[in-house]
Amino acid sequence: MSQDDDLFFLLHDVARLVRVEADKRARVDGMTRAQWAMLLRLARNPGLSQKELADLLEVEPISVARLADRLEQNGLIQRRADKADRRIWRLHLTDAAAPALRRIAIQREELANLITASIPEPTRATMLQGLKQMKSNILTQPETATQDTQQEIA
């Protein structure tokens, strides 16, 4: 089986190429893909704490703090103290984030069109459903499954 026919290699390669292209597009606006992700998450979930956002983005809280510093300096987000716990900062988009979010939406749509060019709609729908099922399979895997495999190898 060639690497081009190996699902794991192919998923990895496509994901890497998408990240590289998204990075290029984000740099046009002087941003990073991580900043894009943060703005998009906050648009969907206003008022997340830095810790909650770190969990969603699957990064360390210090990374979110640094991203928040930069986005706050650029006037795109605002930190507000949590009403119940003053040690927690809640992150909110500012009005100035709206144009950036529109540009991000355009770039995402263009990137999606690039990635799916020449793929018929029924195939796209099947691919989407397949990827969702793969994600679900991994997320719902019992903890013992990986442990059993480790024991079989040993």
C-alpha positions in Angstrom: 0.0 0.0 0.0 1.4 3.4 -1.0 1.3 6.3 1.3 -1.3 7.9 -1.0 -3.6 5.0 -0.3 -3.0 4.9 3.5 -5.8 6.7 5.3 -3.5 7.8 8.2 -0.9 9.3 6.0 -3.5 10.9 3.8 -5.4 12.5 6.7 -2.1 13.8 8.1 -1.0 15.2 4.8 -4.3 16.9 4.0 -4.5 18.4 7.6 -0.9 19.7 7.3 -1.5 21.2 3.9 -4.7 22.9 5.2 -2.8 24.3 8.2 -0.1 25.7 6.0 -2.6 27.3 3.7 -4.6 28.7 6.6 -1.4 30.1 8.1 -0.6 31.9 4.8 -4.1 33.4 4.7 -4.0 34.5 8.3 -0.7 36.3 7.8 -2.2 38.5 5.1 -4.1 40.2 7.9 -1.1 40.1 10.2 -2.7 37.4 12.3 -2.0 33.7 13.0 -4.2 30.6 12.6 -4.3 30.4 16.4 -5.6 34.0 16.6 -8.2 33.1 14.1 -9.3 30.0 16.1 -9.5 32.1 19.3 -11.6 34.8 17.6 -13.9 32.2 16.1 -14.4 30.4 19.4 -15.2 33.6 21.2 -17.7 34.6 18.5 -19.5 31.3 19.1 -19.0 31.3 22.9 -18.7 34.9 24.3 -17.3 35.2 27.8 -15.2 32.1 27.9 -12.5 32.1 30.6 -8.9 31.8 29.4 -8.9 28.2 30.9 -12.1 27.2 29.1 -10.7 28.6 25.9 -7.4 26.7 26.3 -9.4 23.5 26.8 -11.4 24.1 23.6 -8.3 25.0 21.6 -6.3 22.1 23.1 -3.4 24.4 24.1 -1.9 25.4 27.4 -3.5 28.3 29.3 -0.3 30.3 29.0 -0.7 30.1 25.2 -4.2 31.6 25.4 -2.9 34.3 27.7 -0.3 35.3 25.2 -2.8 35.2 22.3 -5.2 37.2 24.4 -2.5 39.8 25.2 -1.9 40.3 21.4 -5.5 40.4 20.5 -6.3 42.8 23.3 -3.4 45.1 22.2 -4.9 45.1 18.7 -8.3 46.0 20.2 -10.1 42.8 19.1 -10.9 41.4 22.5 -11.5 42.6 26.0 -10.8 40.9 29.3 -13.5 41.3 32.0 -13.3 40.0 35.5 -15.7 37.2 36.3 -18.6 38.4 38.5 -18.4 35.3 40.8 -14.6 34.9 40.9 -12.4 38.0 40.4 -9.4 35.7 39.7 -10.9 34.6 36.5 -10.8 36.7 33.3 -13.7 36.3 30.8 -12.9 37.1 27.2 -15.2 39.1 25.0 -14.9 40.3 21.4 -14.9 44.1 20.8 -16.8 45.8 18.0 -13.5 46.1 16.2 -13.4 42.3 15.9 -16.4 42.3 13.5 -14.4 43.3 10.3 -11.7 40.7 11.2 -14.3 38.0 11.6 -15.8 38.9 8.2 -12.4 38.6 6.6 -11.8 35.3 8.4 -15.1 34.0 7.1 -14.2 34.9 3.6 -10.8 33.3 3.8 -12.4 30.1 5.3 -14.9 29.9 2.5 -12.2 30.4 -0.1 -10.1 27.7 1.6 -13.1 25.3 1.7 -13.7 25.9 -2.0 -10.1 25.3 -2.8 -10.0 22.0 -0.8 -13.3 20.7 -2.2 -12.8 21.9 -5.8 -13.8 19.2 -8.3 -15.4 17.0 -5.6 -19.1 16.4 -6.3 -21.5 17.5 -3.6 -22.7 13.9 -2.8 -19.1 12.9 -2.2 -18.5 16.0 0.0 -21.5 15.0 2.1 -20.2 11.5 2.4 -16.8 12.7 3.3 -18.2 15.0 6.0 -20.3 12.2 7.5 -17.3 9.8 7.4 -15.1 12.3 9.2 -17.7 13.0 11.8 -18.1 9.3 12.4 -14.3 8.9 12.7 -14.2 11.7 15.3 -17.1 10.1 17.2 -15.4 6.7 17.1 -12.3 8.1 18.7 -14.1 10.3 21.3 -16.3 7.4 22.4 -13.6 4.8 22.5 -13.5 3.0 25.9 -10.3 3.7 27.8 -9.7 -0.1 28.1 -9.4 -0.4 24.3 -6.0 1.2 24.2 -4.8 -0.6 27.3 -5.9 -4.0 25.8 -3.9 -3.2 22.6 -0.8 -2.3 24.7 -1.1 -5.6 26.6 -1.4 -7.6 23.3 1.8 -6.0 22.0 3.8 -6.7 25.1 
